[in-house]
Amino acid sequence: PDLTGHEKFGLGNVKYNISRIHVTAVELPSASISLLPGSGIKLVIGNASLTIDMNWSIRTWMFKDGGRGTVRISKVFVTAIFSTPLDNMGPASISLTGCWTTSGDIDIKLNGKS
């Protein structure tokens, strides 16, 4: 979905719109799944990255600009714990019981008229 809103900076508001958001690359160079005896599954993803392309525009009382942009998030680490109750009462289920994530670098490139 598009992101639209406004923020107040100094003497005025900045209206922004981010649209046509597309994930263009996902890299998972290190991923593992392990069983946690009696409780569930542990998923670990290390050093992942994500690249997103988008259109952007901003408008203030003084100027407006817009163009294409790319966001690259790298050095992403995720650990997720899923529980898998084994009660033999109905269909199998899985639920997320814990999730931790960190990201190291975010590189934003905006191409516009200004």
Stockholm file with secondary structure:
# STOCKHOLM 1.0

chainA/1-114         PDLTGHEKFGLGNVKYNISRIHVTAVELPSASISLLPGSGIKLVIGNASLTIDMNWSIRTWMFKDGGRGTVRISKVFVTAIFSTPLDNMGPASISLTGCWTTSGDIDIKLNGKS
#=GR chainA/1-114 SS CCEEEEEEETTEEEEEEEEEEEEEEEECSEEEEEEETTTEEEEEEEEEEEEEEEEEEEECSSCEEEEEEEEEEEEEEEEEEEECCCCCSSSCCCEEEEEEEECCEEEEEEEECC
#=GC SS_cons         CCEEEEEEETTEEEEEEEEEEEEEEEECSEEEEEEETTTEEEEEEEEEEEEEEEEEEEECSSCEEEEEEEEEEEEEEEEEEEECCCCCSSSCCCEEEEEEEECCEEEEEEEECC
//
